[in-house]
Amino acid sequence: QRGESMSETDKKPAGNKGLQRSLKLVFVYTVATGSIFTYVSYWDSVFFGYCGSGTFLAFALMTVAILPTALVYSEISSMFKTAGGELIYNTVGFNKHVGFLASWLIMAAWISVPPAVVMAVATFISKLFGLNLSFGTTMIIAVVFLVLVFIMSMQDIQFLVKAQATCLFANIITTLITAVLILTCGHWSFSNIVESFGFTNIDPSLGIPGWIIGMALLITPYFGFETVPQMVEEGDFPTSNAKKAICGSVITCGAIYAIFFFCVAGLAPADELLAGDAANGFMTITAMQNILGWRFWPVVYGLVSILMGMTASILGFWMSTVRMLYSMGKKNFLPEAFTKVNKHQQPILPNIFLLAISLTFILLQNAGSFMNDFFNLMSFGCACAYAITMVSAVRMRHKHPEWYKNNKNVVKGGDFFRILAMVIMIAIAFFCTLGQGVGSWISFGVYLGVGVLIWLWMVFVRWKKTSVVIETPDGEQEF
């Protein structure tokens, strides 16, 4: 475990090939926060459809539900100083096979974001300018945007995180201004919140109310705090401080989501807010235009929140996926070629690999519903990875109690708290499966099938020659 100050050996010389320690804690925080705070002005109709005017309460409750997992992540991330997150925790807690499974599950969530986000951006451009673009043209715009993100991701990490932070804070500021403007517009009424408080468009399942299922589905805009462990290898701060970025990102986004949807809910009853095209996205922007008659601010808010907000999200998940793939190469879960970096110390093959997958997903969307089906279960994959990691946290605590003696982030309540976090994640994962179509399970099965093929190759070819190596608080260990 690293001490309170960076040692000289922790800082790689400029000529060293690999990830470089240069990130301030604030930028690791913005990577996580930008990853979480993304769909507020595009998927607002989806969230509102889940929980109606009570969406603000659902976000507040989900923040409370997510925090135990975030705190356990803060505890275990303090003990490791290389990228890898779920890959490391579950390899050390269980074995390399579970480590691979957990990392593959979490990447199901991360990988689905870039193609979904660029399609959303292209859709907004079409809506904003009334272009009525065909799906093919929308797809071309999305591809161009995706290539631009790829080019950005190959640049220096300082450029990336500063660009992401700029987009994030612009999004936060305009979102809060929008909330205040709506609250003080003279049209807002608390009676609208009361009238639609129990509203949900989700049918009950197995005796579970639709509103509860909808709240569980709100995990979608929360996954992202786990990107922090992917950035610690480049951080110039003690790993114990990662807790500030992990929990800070969850609390920041949860508070803004709750405030924003409380203000929006007072504009009109849920069925009026979700009427017409608003049910397909951009609910708040549409409401400001149709209900309040505003023309200028909805455009400003949309441009900043969607173009800049979603850019912040895509960059956060892109950087994290690239670093997970890089870590898999470093620790012998993937070929060593995944560890090669360019002159800016950006992993080359992981970036190309992610671009290829994202482009494939967009093309598949043109040919069918694979991307949409896969996107529907990304929350399930994320919650499963969280649950497995919570079990690993319990196992690590008992296998290596000495690692926890000087750990400032040990959770209060010990195993009870870790198991509570696991139970919450299992419950959320279960709720996320309710109402899913056959297509979603097929697409998720295809993704897992690809993972199985890679795992079989590692088991029967690569791992027979070389071992998995993880840097632990006791030094490098083979698994």
Summary of the structure (lengths in Angstrom):
residues: 479
radius of gyration: 21.8
end to end distance: 19.3
largest distance: 70.7
contacts: 1763
relative contact order: 0.19
helix: 72%
strand: 3%
